[in-house]
Amino acid sequence: MAQEELSYDELLRRAGSKYSLAVAVAKRARQIHDDAEVLIDSDSKKPVTVALEEFARGRLGYRVTMPDGETETWPRHPQSRSEEDTGS
């Protein structure tokens, strides 16, 4: 399957922060290394690359529990380009 190319900036925008991206991908790469089912078709055999591809394709996310007990799920659904351009 053709690999989706995403820039580092786009991955960070989807993840919220570079630290969250690193932790989510590292945890998923460990799962893949430990023989978890891969969620995408990938040409790569490297767990970190596969985990990044899963994140880029929207198959991997994470949940953050805030101090007040509420949770946030990432990645958040990105706005359409027209909404971003108009600032809506």
C-alpha positions in Angstrom: 0.0 0.0 0.0 1.3 3.5 -0.8 2.6 5.3 2.2 0.9 8.5 3.2 3.4 11.3 3.4 2.8 13.7 6.3 5.1 16.5 7.4 6.4 16.6 11.0 4.4 19.8 11.5 1.2 18.0 10.5 1.9 15.0 12.8 2.5 17.5 15.7 -0.7 19.3 14.9 -2.6 16.1 15.1 -0.8 14.9 18.3 -1.0 18.1 20.3 2.7 18.0 21.3 5.9 16.3 20.4 6.0 14.6 23.7 2.5 13.1 23.4 3.4 11.9 19.9 6.6 10.3 21.1 4.9 8.5 24.0 2.0 7.3 21.9 4.1 6.0 19.1 6.7 4.4 21.4 4.0 2.6 23.4 2.4 1.4 20.1 5.8 0.3 18.7 6.4 -1.8 21.8 3.0 -3.4 21.3 3.9 -4.2 17.7 7.3 -5.5 18.7 5.5 -7.8 21.2 3.4 -9.2 18.3 0.3 -7.1 18.6 -1.9 -7.0 15.4 -0.7 -4.3 12.9 -3.7 -2.0 12.0 -2.5 -1.0 8.5 -0.8 -2.4 5.5 2.8 -1.2 5.6 5.9 -1.9 3.6 8.1 -1.4 6.7 9.0 -4.1 9.2 10.2 -1.5 11.8 7.8 -1.1 14.7 8.4 2.6 15.1 7.8 3.3 11.4 4.6 1.2 11.4 3.3 3.0 14.6 4.0 6.4 13.0 2.2 5.3 9.9 -0.8 4.1 12.0 -0.9 7.5 13.7 -0.6 9.4 10.4 -3.5 7.3 8.9 -5.7 8.0 11.9 -5.6 4.4 13.2 -3.7 5.3 16.4 -4.6 7.8 19.0 -4.4 8.3 22.8 -6.4 9.5 25.7 -5.2 12.0 28.3 -6.7 12.2 31.8 -6.7 15.7 33.1 -6.1 16.6 36.8 -9.9 17.3 37.2 -10.6 13.7 36.0 -11.9 14.6 32.6 -10.4 12.9 29.6 -9.4 14.2 26.2 -8.9 12.0 23.2 -6.3 12.8 20.5 -5.9 13.2 17.7 -8.9 15.5 17.5 -10.7 15.5 14.3 -9.0 18.1 12.1 -11.0 20.9 10.7 -11.6 21.0 7.0 -9.4 23.3 5.0 -12.2 25.7 4.3 -12.8 26.1 8.1 -9.1 26.6 8.7 -8.8 29.3 6.0 -11.8 31.3 7.3 -10.9 30.9 10.9 -14.3 29.4 11.7 
